[in-house]
Amino acid sequence: DGGITQSPKYLFRKEGQNVTLSCEQNLNHDAMYWYRQDPGQGLRLIYYSQIVNDFQKGDIAEGYSVSREKKESFPLTVTSAQKNPTAFYLCASSIRQGNGNSPLHFGNGTRLTVT
Amino acid sequence: GENVEQHPSTLSVQEGDSAVIKCTYSDSASNYFPWYKQELGKGPQLIIDIRSNVGEKKDQRIAVTLNKTAKHFSLHITETQPEDSAVYFCAASPGFRTGANNLFFGTGTRLTVIP
């Protein structure tokens, strides 16, 4: 089955440590995204990538970094500079369309807890 | 940027009744309006979407209506079933980020269908 795999499902870290969240897709999608979900809030875009070796900041990129070395993979690093890292992180992908939006396909998320 | 408001935040209905969730948006340039369903511990899944050149779209028990003049759109679920219980998110897109989706999400509605 094609889809998006995020790992691990739960992640615990001490404050001050960097942590990397994994996202892999086998949908052959060009575009990939990272969203953050907090209780009572909508999804907010952290970073996105439309093609290998290219990525752009979203609306809340501070304290995060990404890489896109392969089409299938888009890992997110939560750095110690992120002031409120505890959240539910969602990875998504979509096909590229020249002039319009296409449906997002989401993974099942990683819940990060930093203490 | 685009601001999407979603109401109600929680909704309980009896099995078999209808459920309606409403969203408003601020940017008149928005032209794509998807709805996502998120079950506990999972990522959101697209259930229906509508583009600005149509006023209504149906898919079995689910329908979405769009009023561009008033800048609001609604999700209608008829003959609700317990498996419809989930959190529903609306989103709006005021145009395309280069090569990628540009979605702004509402804060979600937790729907509970009482058997």
Contacts between the chains, C-beta under 8 A, distances in Angstrom:
chain1	res1	chain2	res2	distance
A	4	B	43	7.6
A	6	B	43	7.9
A	30	B	99	7.6
A	31	B	99	6.5
A	31	B	100	4.6
A	31	B	101	7.0
A	33	B	100	7.1
A	33	B	101	7.2
A	40	B	9	7.6
A	40	B	107	6.1
A	40	B	108	7.7
A	41	B	107	5.8
A	42	B	4	6.8
A	42	B	6	7.7
A	42	B	89	6.5
A	42	B	91	7.8
A	42	B	104	7.3
A	42	B	105	3.3
A	42	B	106	5.4
A	42	B	107	5.0
A	42	B	108	6.7
A	43	B	44	7.4
A	43	B	89	7.0
A	43	B	91	8.0
A	43	B	103	7.9
A	43	B	105	4.4
A	44	B	105	7.7
A	45	B	103	7.6
A	48	B	97	7.0
A	48	B	100	4.8
A	48	B	101	7.8
A	49	B	100	7.7
A	50	B	98	6.8
A	50	B	99	3.2
A	50	B	100	4.7
A	51	B	99	6.8
A	56	B	97	7.2
A	56	B	98	7.6
A	56	B	100	7.5
A	59	B	1	7.5
A	90	B	43	5.3
A	90	B	44	7.3
A	92	B	43	7.5
A	94	B	100	7.3
A	94	B	101	5.6
A	96	B	99	5.5
A	96	B	100	7.4
A	97	B	96	7.9
A	99	B	96	6.5
A	100	B	31	8.0
A	100	B	32	6.9
A	100	B	51	7.9
A	100	B	96	6.5
A	101	B	32	4.4
A	101	B	34	7.8
A	101	B	93	5.0
A	101	B	96	6.5
A	101	B	101	4.8
A	101	B	102	7.1
A	101	B	103	7.1
A	102	B	101	6.8
A	103	B	34	6.7
A	103	B	46	4.7
A	103	B	49	6.7
A	104	B	34	7.6
A	104	B	36	7.9
A	104	B	44	7.8
A	104	B	46	6.7
A	104	B	101	6.1
A	104	B	103	7.1
A	105	B	46	7.8
A	106	B	36	7.8
A	106	B	43	3.2
A	106	B	44	5.1
A	106	B	45	7.0
A	107	B	43	5.2
A	108	B	41	7.0
A	108	B	42	5.0
A	108	B	43	4.9
A	109	B	41	7.7
A	109	B	42	7.3
A	109	B	43	5.3
